[in-house]
């Protein structure tokens, strides 16, 4: 079992910066990758960034060049450094962990942290 807790959300002005943190506990040895997702009111959840154990990363098109995902090799801590923030970045940001059990992929999710960018 994996538990995830996000922190670091808040209110920031356009052009400002914010760093989100995700702490993972439980069976973290089984985690293959971790991700940040976000969901704004009235919109579907979208991928922000993913990082794997080998440090391979994937970013959503809307955040490339502005956000940076990082984590430790044990996959117990993950960060999202957000720079040049825009009002369009306003959303609830969720931490997710991904692992395999046999031929199936499994996910765990945090409860989210609110990020609001004022215009």
PLY file of the C-alpha trace (Angstrom):
ply
format ascii 1.0
element vertex 119
property float x
property float y
property float z
element edge 118
property int vertex1
property int vertex2
end_header
0.00 0.00 0.00
1.25 3.49 -0.92
0.13 6.74 0.70
0.77 10.17 -0.82
0.54 13.63 0.75
0.90 16.86 -1.25
1.90 20.24 0.14
3.05 23.67 -1.04
-0.03 24.99 -2.81
-1.26 28.53 -2.36
-1.98 31.89 -3.99
0.62 33.50 -6.25
0.68 36.36 -8.76
1.11 35.93 -12.51
4.80 35.39 -13.26
5.54 34.10 -9.79
6.91 30.76 -8.63
5.77 27.96 -6.36
7.19 24.57 -5.35
4.93 21.61 -4.64
6.05 18.60 -2.61
4.78 15.03 -2.46
5.75 12.64 0.33
5.25 8.92 -0.33
5.10 6.24 2.35
4.32 2.53 2.55
5.52 0.15 -0.17
7.51 2.79 -2.03
10.03 0.16 -3.23
7.46 -1.01 -5.76
6.94 2.40 -7.39
8.12 2.63 -11.01
7.21 6.26 -11.65
5.50 9.25 -10.07
3.47 12.02 -11.67
1.81 15.36 -11.10
-1.67 15.86 -12.54
-3.97 18.85 -12.29
-7.68 19.52 -12.66
-9.36 22.89 -13.03
-13.10 23.46 -12.43
-15.15 22.22 -15.38
-12.13 20.59 -17.03
-10.77 17.06 -17.22
-7.67 15.95 -15.37
-4.47 16.53 -17.34
-0.89 15.32 -16.99
1.58 17.92 -15.76
4.76 15.82 -15.54
6.05 12.30 -14.88
9.40 11.07 -13.54
10.65 7.46 -13.60
13.27 5.74 -11.42
15.90 6.26 -14.13
15.11 10.01 -14.08
13.37 9.92 -17.46
10.79 12.71 -17.51
7.71 13.61 -19.51
5.99 17.01 -19.46
2.64 18.21 -20.61
2.85 20.64 -23.53
1.36 23.51 -21.55
4.11 23.46 -18.89
7.25 22.62 -20.88
10.03 25.09 -20.17
8.29 26.48 -17.08
7.89 23.52 -14.69
10.51 21.03 -13.48
9.77 17.68 -11.85
12.32 16.00 -9.56
12.54 13.22 -7.00
14.90 10.93 -5.13
15.89 7.43 -6.29
13.86 5.79 -3.53
10.71 7.45 -4.93
9.78 8.64 -1.44
9.85 12.36 -2.26
8.82 14.27 -5.37
8.78 17.98 -6.21
7.29 20.22 -8.84
9.05 23.56 -9.31
6.63 25.93 -11.07
7.98 29.14 -12.60
6.42 31.85 -14.79
2.99 30.93 -13.50
-0.09 31.92 -15.48
-3.78 32.16 -14.51
-4.35 29.11 -16.71
-2.24 27.10 -14.23
-4.92 27.53 -11.55
-6.07 24.05 -10.55
-5.96 21.36 -7.90
-2.64 19.56 -8.29
-2.50 15.83 -7.50
0.46 13.56 -6.81
0.29 10.03 -8.25
2.44 6.90 -7.92
2.50 4.11 -10.50
3.54 0.46 -10.17
3.07 -2.97 -11.74
1.46 -6.06 -10.22
1.79 -8.95 -12.63
0.53 -7.70 -15.98
-1.56 -4.89 -14.48
-0.69 -1.25 -13.83
-1.79 0.31 -10.54
-1.98 3.88 -9.28
-2.19 5.66 -5.93
-3.33 9.27 -5.54
-2.97 12.05 -3.02
-5.86 14.31 -2.05
-4.51 17.31 -3.92
-3.32 20.83 -3.17
-4.87 24.03 -4.55
-2.78 26.38 -6.70
-4.33 29.74 -7.57
-2.61 32.24 -9.88
-4.07 35.74 -9.78
-4.24 37.92 -12.89
0 1
1 2
2 3
3 4
4 5
5 6
6 7
7 8
8 9
9 10
10 11
11 12
12 13
13 14
14 15
15 16
16 17
17 18
18 19
19 20
20 21
21 22
22 23
23 24
24 25
25 26
26 27
27 28
28 29
29 30
30 31
31 32
32 33
33 34
34 35
35 36
36 37
37 38
38 39
39 40
40 41
41 42
42 43
43 44
44 45
45 46
46 47
47 48
48 49
49 50
50 51
51 52
52 53
53 54
54 55
55 56
56 57
57 58
58 59
59 60
60 61
61 62
62 63
63 64
64 65
65 66
66 67
67 68
68 69
69 70
70 71
71 72
72 73
73 74
74 75
75 76
76 77
77 78
78 79
79 80
80 81
81 82
82 83
83 84
84 85
85 86
86 87
87 88
88 89
89 90
90 91
91 92
92 93
93 94
94 95
95 96
96 97
97 98
98 99
99 100
100 101
101 102
102 103
103 104
104 105
105 106
106 107
107 108
108 109
109 110
110 111
111 112
112 113
113 114
114 115
115 116
116 117
117 118
